[in-house]
Every structure is written in C-alpha cells, then in structure tokens.
Amino acid sequence: MKSDWIMVANATQARLLGRERGGPMVVLQNFAHPQGRAKVSDLAEGRAGQEKTDHDFSSAAFQPHVNAKQKEHTRFARELADYLEQQAQPGSFRSLAIFASSPFLGELKAQLGAATSRLLSG
C-alpha cells in the first residue's frame, strides 16, 4: 500500500515523513543544507559588482538582484524537489503535503515537477 508523505521544511533543513492509513508517522528521510545558515558575506564569490559612472572617475558598487543566500535557498529547494520528483514518477507515494516556512514554501513549490505537483494535497 502506498503511503501519504509529509514534508516539513525550511531553508536549512527538511524532514520527510510517511504514513500508511491507520499507521504511525515514520521518518523516511532527513535533509540538511547548512549553507542556508551562512552569512551572505561568507557565501559571496568576491566583492560586489562594479559599475563605472559617467560623471567622475570613481565607480559605484551594486548588489546583485539575487543574493548568495537566496541562491542557496533556491538550490536546496531544487534538491528537495528533485528528490520528490524521482520518487513521484514511479509512484512511491499516494499524496504529498508540504509544511514550510512562508518564503521557502514558494521557492519549493516553484521547483516541483509535474508528477510531484499532481500528488500535492492542500
């Protein structure tokens, strides 16, 4: 019998639980992404970009539209979504419920594949 899966997640860790009808909830998998806790300055690959100005000989630094921390959150969301999609395609579970922190929930849902999205409940 296929079980119902529940994922509880934030940008740094996730836990996947499974439950068959009438049975107890069981931890199926734990995921960790410690880079999500790192400071933006620790994740950045060098200095902020430089922009030349027309008015003088100095340059102005600008921040990228997506900072390194957001990239790490997206990377972890993609990792979780890829795992779920690999399990959804062969029909490893009957339904999926996701409980996640508000900003991360949007990132994760945006990364879900077609097979996983069809099994998403709520």
JOVEN-V630875 format. One record per residue. PSI is psi as a letter, one per 30 degrees, with the letter a starting at -180 (* if undefined). Layout:
PSI
PSI
This chain:
k
k
l
k
k
k
k
k
l
a
f
f
l
l
k
k
l
l
k
l
k
f
l
l
k
k
k
e
k
k
k
k
i
f
f
f
f
l
l
e
f
f
f
k
h
a
l
l
l
k
k
k
l
f
f
a
g
l
l
k
k
l
k
l
e
j
l
e
e
e
e
e
e
e
e
e
e
e
e
e
e
e
e
e
e
e
e
e
e
g
h
f
l
e
l
k
k
k
j
l
k
e
e
e
e
e
e
e
e
f
f
k
l
e
e
e
e
f
f
k
l
*
